[in-house]
Amino acid sequence: CALPICMRTSKSQNLVRVRRGIPSDAEAIWDIEKTSWIETYINDALGITEEIILEYMQGKNGELNRSKIRAWEEKLSLGKEGKVLVATSDDLVVGFLFSSVHDEVRFLDSLHILRGYRRNGIGAQLLRMAFSTWFRGVDVHCYVVAYNEAGLSFYKKHGFVEVGQARDTSIKLPSGLPLPNVKMVRETAVAKL
């Protein structure tokens, strides 16, 4: 399947293009990731506040922002070690998917879409593209924050199954609180998207 591909979103009818990410997408990807974390991972019951998420993501005074953008620039330049797809609308990056390989196991590390573009099929399109190219013929593993019900539901809809709590991969926030993860796997034998 050749990149880029184009699709119209169901709600807005804007043309959305999916392509491989390039280093100049790094700042937009970082902004989407940071925004998505704030929108998704605040949890009053666990004491995970916006301030805690922001400190984890960018440091107390934003000092980590530049290094996070540089880290994305590196990921976008990796080749075999990591792959990034981006979805754009009118040249604005509106979502991305990042995958990597660790010990010969393929991981779907991140899939984030800007709030105004969610539930338009963009996440599914990013997954379809990844499964028709990078994930072809391999099991794919991912970790989803345990209380991210929308994320868990999305991955289940696309053939992933929960294989247990992932205590060893829980992220430790600056407050010392863990961000609990569930491990999910989509096996090769699962029907095509």
Secondary structure, 3 states (H helix, E strand, C coil): CCCCEEEECCCCCCEEEEEECCHHHHHHHHHHHHHHHHHHHCEHHHCECHHHHHHHHHCCCCCCHHHHHHHHHHHCCCCCCEEEEEEEECCEEEEEEEEEEECCEEEEEEEEECHHHCCCCHHHHHHHHHHHCCCCCCCEEEEEECCCHHHHHHHHHCCCEEEEECHHHCEECCCCCEECEEEEEECCCCCCC
